[in-house]
Amino acid sequence: MDCKSLDEVRNNIDRIDNEIIKLIAERGGFVKQAAKFKKDKDDVKAPQRVEAIIQKTRQLAEQYGAKPDMIEKLYRDMISGFINLEMNEFADNRLNDFATPPNHIHFWAKKLFTNMGEIIDGSIAYLEKDGGGPLEPHTHKHNHLFIVVKGEARILLNDEVIIVKENNFYLVDGSMRHSVWNNLAETTIMIGISVKKTENASS
């Protein structure tokens, strides 16, 4: 398009800026949605994905007659801003159902359970990729309270599969055949508490 005046040039620039901002806002909406599917902060940063985008945008710049170096700088700055946005969204998602108790600051808590019976013992476990057990599901007289503090666990309970995500728990009835496994490629950290069965225990 050959413009006939400076005003016409500026009007077209304003029109394009409006479209660019609209598209950036739309992109931001999808970035916030992506946070729901990320497992951890490294997954949010996704450096390999960033570099793939940069390479693609450089190719598009050459295709459309823009300067690849300038487009790369613009996209790196934009992606950095979107990563910060996604980090905040990721943190907010992880803190769902958390609240700050009275007289506390910078402190979020979530009640996982109340009285479940007498505690026999407790332990912390690191489940590496494909880690878990026992190899043959077992039963016992006490119940098991599993609390996932990082990652995601998969509990095999008779013919049922229970997925326990980070900051959540599951009380296993010890009389049911069960085993517990890491459900992710990275390490899952889990607290296991053995609970003596009582008739009036409540979850």
N, C-alpha and C positions, 0 to 999 in steps of 0.2 A: 504493500500500500504506500503510495507516494502522497505524503501530506502536503497541503497547500499553505499551512501556517503553523506557527509555534503552538497556538492554542489547540489546533487539531492534533498535533503531536502529543501534547500534554493530556488531552482528553482520552486519547488511545492508551497512554501510559496508565492513567487513572482507571480506565476500564480493565486493563490487564491486571493491575494491582488488586482490584476488587476480586477478580477471578482467582488470583494466586492465594490471597488471604482466605477466601472461601474454601479452596482446596486444602490449604494447610490446616484449617479448622476441621475439615472432614477427616484428614489424615490423623489428626490428634485424637479424634473420637475412636478410631480403630486402634490406635496405640493404647489408649486406656482400656479398651476391651481385651487387648493382648495380655495385659497384666494378669487377667483371671486365669490364664493358661500356663503361666510361668511357675516353675518350681522353686527358684531361688534367685538371688540378685545376679549371679553369673548368667543365668538364663535371660534375665532382663537386659544385661549389657550386650550379650550375643555378639562378640567382636567379629566372628566369621560372617554373620549376617550383615553387619555394618559394612565390611569390606566388599561383600558381594553387591550391596546397593551402590556403593561408591563406584565400583567398576562399571555397573550398568548405567549410572548417570553420566559417567565420562563418555561412554559409547553413544548415549542419546545426545549429549552435547555436540559431539562431532557430527552426528546425523543431522541435527537441526541448525548447525552453523554457530553454536555458542562456543565460548572458550572453556575447554575441559577443566583447566586449573581453577578458574573462577567458580564453575559449577561445583567442583569438588569441595572447595572451601565453604560455599554456601550450604551444601548438603551436610558437611561435617558439623558445622555450627547448628544447623537445624536438628540433626539427629541427636547431637549432644543435649539439646533442650528437650527433645522428646524422651530421651532416656531418663532425664531427671523427672519428667512428668510421669513416666511409667514406674519409676522407682517409688514415687510418692503414692501412686495408685496401688502398687504391689504391697506397700506397707499398710495402706488403709485396708486392703482386702484381708491381709493376715490378721488384722486387729478387729475383724468383725466379731461382734458379741463381747468385746472387751470394754471395760469401763474404768474410770479413775475413781478409786475409793475416796471418801471424805478425808480431808486433811492430808492428801497426797498430791504431789506434782510430778509430771513426767513419769507417770506410773500407770500401767494398764493391767488389769487383772480380769480373769474369767474363771468363774467357779466351775469346776469339772464334775464334782460329785459331792454328796453328803455322806451320811452313815451307810456303809455297805457291809459292816461287820467288823470283827476284830482283825487287826492287821497282824499277820504272822511274820512277814519279812518283806523287804523291798530291794530292788537292784536296778542298775542302769545298764543298758545294753547298746552296743554299736553294731548295727546290722549292715555289713557291706553289700555290694551288689550280689544278688542271688543268695544272700545269707538268710538264715532262719532255722527253724526246727521246732520240735524234733522231726527227723526224716519221716517217721511213722507217727501220725497224730496220736495223742495219748489222752488219758483221763486221769483225774485225781480227786481227792476228797475236798480240797479247797478251791475257791474261785481265783481267777487271775484278773487283776485290773491292769490293763495296758494303757499307758499314756504316751502318745507320740509328741516329743518336744521338737523334733526336726525330721523332715522327710515325710514318708508315708508307709504305713504297714498294711499287710494283707493277712487277715486271719482266716484260716480254713476251719470252719465250724460245722462238723458233720458234713452235710452236702451243700452248705452255704458258704459264700465268700463275703467277708466283711472288710471294707476298705476304711482304714482309720487315717485321717489326714492330720497334718501338723496342728498342734494345739487342741487336739481332741482325744477322746478315750473310748475304750470299750471294756465292759465287764464280761468276762468269759465264764460261763457256768462250767466248773471243773468236771462235771459228770458227762459233758458232751466231748466227743473226740475233737481235738483241736491241735493246731500248730500255728506259728506266726512267722511271716516272711517279710523281707524288705520288698516294697512294691516299686522302687525306683532304681535308676542306674547309679545314683550316688548314695552315700552312707545315710542310713536312717538311725536316729537316736531315740531310744524308747525306754521308759521307766516301767518296770514290772513290779506289781505289788500283789503278794499272796494274801488272800482274805479268807478267814475262817467263816464258813457258812453259818448264818444265824436265821432263825425263823422270822424275826421282825426287822431284818436289815432292809434298807430302802435305798434306791439309786436316785 
